[in-house]
Structures are given as structure tokens and as C-alpha cells.
Amino acid sequence: MTNLLWFRGHDLRVFDNKALNQAIKLQEPLICLYIHDDKEFTTNSSGQKIHNSWAIGQASKWWLHQALADLKLTLSQLGNDLVIRQGNCQDILTEFVEIYKVNQIFFHNRFEPFYRLQTETIKRHLLNKGVKVNIENSSLLYPIETIKNQEGNIYSTFTSFFKHTFNNYTPAYCLPTPKLIPKSNYLINSTPLEDLKLEPRINWTNGFRESFTPTQEGGMKLLKTFLETKVNNYSVARNFPSQDGISKLSPYLHFGQVSVNYIFYQVLALKEEFACDKDFSQNAQIYINELGWREFAYYNMWHKPYTTNEALRSEFKNFPWEVNESFLKAWQKGQTGYPIVDAGMRELWHTGFMHNRVRMIVASFLCKDLFINWLDGAKWFWDTLVDADLASNTLGWQWTAGCGVDAQPYFRIFNPVLQSQKFDPSGIYIRKWLPELNSVSPSYIHQPWLETLIKINYPKPILDHNLARLKALQTWKGLRKS
Ligand SMILES: Cc1cc2nc3c(=O)[nH]c(=O)nc-3n(C[C@H](O)[C@H](O)[C@H](O)COP(=O)(O)OP(=O)(O)OC[C@H]3O[C@@H](n4cnc5c(N)ncnc54)[C@H](O)[C@@H]3O)c2cc1C
């Protein structure tokens, strides 16, 4: 008997991998397979071809390459191997089932609208072929598909969702790394990883490499450092982009290299160990709440799948977004003339990452100052973030634009200068990413256009925030439900 474990790209680890653990319980030869498809499509129940409108972005492709290399090495150390193939998932799975007489197939659920349809289609297809299909969840803490409030409706605020979920559900405990993964006797061809061409041709990724070690071990080390030195001050430090106060675990979570259940239980254990230290346990709880935001993002994407492409709130259907290529380019390149916005966009381009506080500032600037559709911003993030995640990205953008679930009230419009003064008071973050402002004196670092005595190679603001704010207030306030 041969069984097959299908890695789907968000589960790239061997520790606490439920599908893998179920598979090896059978003690039968196992083929470990990853399929890469550049033109991803699946079919719906009427046989219509559906393409993935959120195919993996460029920065994420780079990460995926490193994560697959790492997984391949780990699997070989455990007596198995990662077989890589390129093409349509259903076709390749069918080929494997037929050639290698696969009896059972194991894989993880994915929650994005496209992968949800793919899961259903492939499951139906394989069952029809007589294969036993085992689907597990290794990427979320909670069964987001079934959580409802007392009236049987979907929770519409984070606080009510997480209060209910945290108090009523116990996330699964972690499963160990198997000591050995039995390999099948078949000689199976594997496409060389390089042939997937995941790494960009342009020289773009040095900064990614300097910022991250994109392996399972790299993620575990980051977690250890976070638990030992950062969690105790997380609630304050996480707001300041120049401080090293966050975990930076988001890409590892997205690709599944570090288990969210493991992080959860590690932080919870510390919280309980230091329960008498109120400050410490509050910090730990705030971190757990952030993991809760990730769950909430998936919860919303699952129950309102259309929101990945359109605003959740109907009054935004005909919102007068403006098309302005030169504004969009200035934002993407970090050339808006507002230092905190530009520093964030340059950090993103250089490292594939951006601090959460700055994500909110740059997103607000795009939507509420430049009047550019949140989807244009979401797409740029999608292509340039190494942690690009459809659920969290959609939630983050719709929250900032005020058109999503539990979103910012319309009158809260980030002022890039005040935000900068508050969260980067000495301009350390700004100077790191905008070296051309090094000669600007500290009192002008947040508004360099006011310093008239020196000449700098940095643009003047592309618009006046105060005027843009008035326009945004008027437009957002005038919205009516359609
Ligand atoms: C406009 C915008 C776009 C975003 N796009 C993404 C994205 O594509 N991928 C992504 O993972 N996050 C996204 N976020 C959420 C958040 O910015 C990142 O999760 C966080 O910055 C990652 O850094 P960290 O791992 O150090 O977080 P930490 O502060 O250490 O938090 C720990 C973990 O909690 C989760 N988390 C924290 N904040 C949020 C949040 N607001 N929403 C959902 N989960 C959260 C993440 O999984 C994170 O790794 C976005 C936020 C905004 C405002």
C-alpha cells in the first residue's frame, strides 16, 4: 500500500503537522509531494474553469523557494524526500494515484476562496477514484468554519469573536516531529526546485536574506528570542517601528513553518508561569490576542469570501476612488514626501516586510489621502510582502479603508506627521530608510519641507494632508448603504 501526503504551501513543516502524523500512523510507505502551478485553476461543480485571482506574489515566491528547499532537506533527514512537480494539482494527483496505486491521500485544508473550491473539487474527484481522502487543519487554532454567536450568526467584531472563542475552545496540542517517515520503493522523478523559477530574475532579494532566515529552524529561533526578550514589553514596544519589539513570525506562520498552536501554547505557558506578574501576563495576553486577529481574518474570509475582491460594506460599492498613476507610483516607490510613509514603503521593498503600525499609516495614506482604491494597495502588498496572506491582508486593508469588518470609524484618518512624531519621535526609523534625510535637523525630520536652510534630494509632499483629510471626511461621512 502506498499513501500520499500533499503539501499545499501553507504547511511546510514536519513538527506539529497533523496530516503527516495521521499518515505515518498507518506505517505504510508515504510519498511526500508538492505541486507548483503557475497558472492555477480548478473547476466548479458545473465544470467551469476558475483561475486563482490571488496567485502567489513575487516576494512570497522567493520565500516559498527557501521553505521548500528546507523542507526537502528535513524530509530527507527523516528517511523520505519531497517530490516536486509542476502543473495542475488535480492532474498530477490523478497521475500519482494511478501510477503509484495510492490508497489514501492526506492534506490540509486551505481557507482562501480559490483553494476552498480546489479542496472540494479534488476531494470529490479522488473519492470517485476510490481513494480515501483525509483533510486536516494545521494552520489555525480554532474551527473558524463553525463558530457562531448565540443567535447563530457570524461575529462582527473582533472582541466578541475572540472572547467567545478563547473562552470556549481549546486549540489542539502539538504533535511531535516523526522519527522516521517510511518512503515508498518507487523511483519517482522530482522537478528540480530551480526549475520552478520562484526566485526573481532581478537582484531584489538581498534585503530579504539580511532580514530573515526563511527556514523552520530560523522561525523557531525567532520565537525563542521573542519569548525570552520581547514578550514582556510587547504591548508598548510593538507600536514603535524603530524598536525590535515584535516577533516577525508572520511569514513563518503564513507558510506554516512554525505552528500557530506551538506559538500559542508557548506564550500561554509563560503567561501562566508568571501569572503573579500582572504586567507580564497582560503583555502575553496581548500577543495571544494578535494571534486571535489572524484567526478573525480567516473567519471573515471563510464566511464572507467575496471580501477578498470587494468591500464588505455595501455603501462602498460605488465609492468614488480615483485613478492616479503618478500618485500610486510615488506611494509604491516611497516618494510621497511624507517621511513615515516613504520609510515604510522603502522598508517593504528592501526587506519584504513592514511593521504593523507603518502598514496602517501607509494604507491610510493611500486610501484616505490619495483616494486610491484599497485593492490597489492590497495588490502591491501582495506582490512585495514575504508574509502576504490573503486573509490578513484583506482584513488589514479593509479595516484601514473603513469598508470592512470591525473597521476604523470614518473620522479616524491617520495624520502621517502626527503618527510619525508619536511612534518614531527621534526619527530613527525614518533615517534608517531615507538616508537622504540624514542632514535634516531633528525638529524637522517629520516635515522636512519646512526646513528651508538646507538642500535635500527628497520630494515635497505630493499633496496637502489637511486638505485631503477634509475631502475624505466629507466623502466617507456622506456614504449611504445601497
Ligand atoms: C494594510 C495591512 C496589511 C496587512 N497585510 C498582512 C499580510 O499580508 N500578512 C500578514 O500576516 N499580516 C498582515 N497584516 C497584519 C500585521 O501587520 C502583520 O501580521 C504583522 O505586522 C506581522 O508582524 P509580526 O509577525 O512581527 O507581528 P506580531 O506583532 O509579532 O504579531 C504576532 C502575529 O499575530 C498576527 N497578527 C498580528 N497583527 C495582526 C493583524 N492586524 N491582523 C492579522 N494578524 C495579525 C500575525 O500572524 C503575527 O505574526 C496587515 C496589516 C495591515 C494594516
The ligand as a MOL file (V3000), in Angstrom:
LIG
                    3D

  0  0  0     0  0            999 V3000
M  V30 BEGIN CTAB
M  V30 COUNTS 53 58 0 0 0
M  V30 BEGIN ATOM
M  V30 1 C -2.8170 47.1280 5.4960 0
M  V30 2 C -2.3650 45.9020 6.2370 0
M  V30 3 C -1.9870 44.7620 5.5280 0
M  V30 4 C -1.5810 43.6140 6.2110 0
M  V30 5 N -1.2000 42.5080 5.4770 0
M  V30 6 C -0.8250 41.3900 6.1250 0
M  V30 7 C -0.4230 40.2260 5.3880 0
M  V30 8 O -0.4670 40.1880 4.1600 0
M  V30 9 N 0.0080 39.1440 6.1010 0
M  V30 10 C 0.0420 39.1350 7.4610 0
M  V30 11 O 0.4380 38.1200 8.0470 0
M  V30 12 N -0.3590 40.2060 8.1660 0
M  V30 13 C -0.7800 41.3270 7.5530 0
M  V30 14 N -1.1460 42.4180 8.2860 0
M  V30 15 C -1.2310 42.3030 9.7510 0
M  V30 16 C 0.0470 42.6870 10.5220 0
M  V30 17 O 0.5590 43.9020 10.0570 0
M  V30 18 C 1.1240 41.6180 10.4370 0
M  V30 19 O 0.5890 40.3650 10.7650 0
M  V30 20 C 2.2850 41.9110 11.4030 0
M  V30 21 O 2.8440 43.1590 11.1090 0
M  V30 22 C 3.3440 40.8470 11.2620 0
M  V30 23 O 4.4510 41.1320 12.0710 0
M  V30 24 P 4.8030 40.2380 13.3250 0
M  V30 25 O 4.7890 38.8000 12.9350 0
M  V30 26 O 6.0240 40.7780 13.9340 0
M  V30 27 O 3.5600 40.5140 14.2750 0
M  V30 28 P 3.4450 40.4190 15.8450 0
M  V30 29 O 3.1070 41.7530 16.3510 0
M  V30 30 O 4.6080 39.7460 16.4310 0
M  V30 31 O 2.1250 39.5110 15.9950 0
M  V30 32 C 2.1740 38.0840 16.0240 0
M  V30 33 C 1.2970 37.5010 14.9570 0
M  V30 34 O -0.0620 37.8710 15.1500 0
M  V30 35 C -0.7090 38.0070 13.8910 0
M  V30 36 N -1.1680 39.3870 13.7280 0
M  V30 37 C -0.7010 40.4920 14.3290 0
M  V30 38 N -1.4100 41.5780 13.9650 0
M  V30 39 C -2.3400 41.1370 13.0950 0
M  V30 40 C -3.3740 41.7660 12.3470 0
M  V30 41 N -3.6150 43.1040 12.4460 0
M  V30 42 N -4.1510 41.0280 11.5170 0
M  V30 43 C -3.9460 39.6870 11.4140 0
M  V30 44 N -2.9850 39.0360 12.1050 0
M  V30 45 C -2.1950 39.7430 12.9240 0
M  V30 46 C 0.3260 37.7000 12.8210 0
M  V30 47 O 0.1790 36.3690 12.4280 0
M  V30 48 C 1.6310 37.9590 13.5460 0
M  V30 49 O 2.7030 37.2270 13.0140 0
M  V30 50 C -1.5610 43.5880 7.6260 0
M  V30 51 C -1.9380 44.7380 8.3230 0
M  V30 52 C -2.3300 45.8910 7.6520 0
M  V30 53 C -2.7280 47.1050 8.4230 0
M  V30 END ATOM
M  V30 BEGIN BOND
M  V30 1 1 1 2
M  V30 2 1 2 3
M  V30 3 2 2 52
M  V30 4 2 3 4
M  V30 5 1 4 5
M  V30 6 1 4 50
M  V30 7 2 5 6
M  V30 8 1 6 7
M  V30 9 1 6 13
M  V30 10 2 7 8
M  V30 11 1 7 9
M  V30 12 1 9 10
M  V30 13 2 10 11
M  V30 14 1 10 12
M  V30 15 2 12 13
M  V30 16 1 13 14
M  V30 17 1 14 15
M  V30 18 1 14 50
M  V30 19 1 15 16
M  V30 20 1 16 17
M  V30 21 1 16 18
M  V30 22 1 18 19
M  V30 23 1 18 20
M  V30 24 1 20 21
M  V30 25 1 20 22
M  V30 26 1 22 23
M  V30 27 1 23 24
M  V30 28 2 24 25
M  V30 29 1 24 26
M  V30 30 1 24 27
M  V30 31 1 27 28
M  V30 32 2 28 29
M  V30 33 1 28 30
M  V30 34 1 28 31
M  V30 35 1 31 32
M  V30 36 1 32 33
M  V30 37 1 33 34
M  V30 38 1 33 48
M  V30 39 1 34 35
M  V30 40 1 35 36
M  V30 41 1 35 46
M  V30 42 1 36 37
M  V30 43 1 36 45
M  V30 44 2 37 38
M  V30 45 1 38 39
M  V30 46 1 39 40
M  V30 47 2 39 45
M  V30 48 1 40 41
M  V30 49 2 40 42
M  V30 50 1 42 43
M  V30 51 2 43 44
M  V30 52 1 44 45
M  V30 53 1 46 47
M  V30 54 1 46 48
M  V30 55 1 48 49
M  V30 56 2 50 51
M  V30 57 1 51 52
M  V30 58 1 52 53
M  V30 END BOND
M  V30 END CTAB
M  END
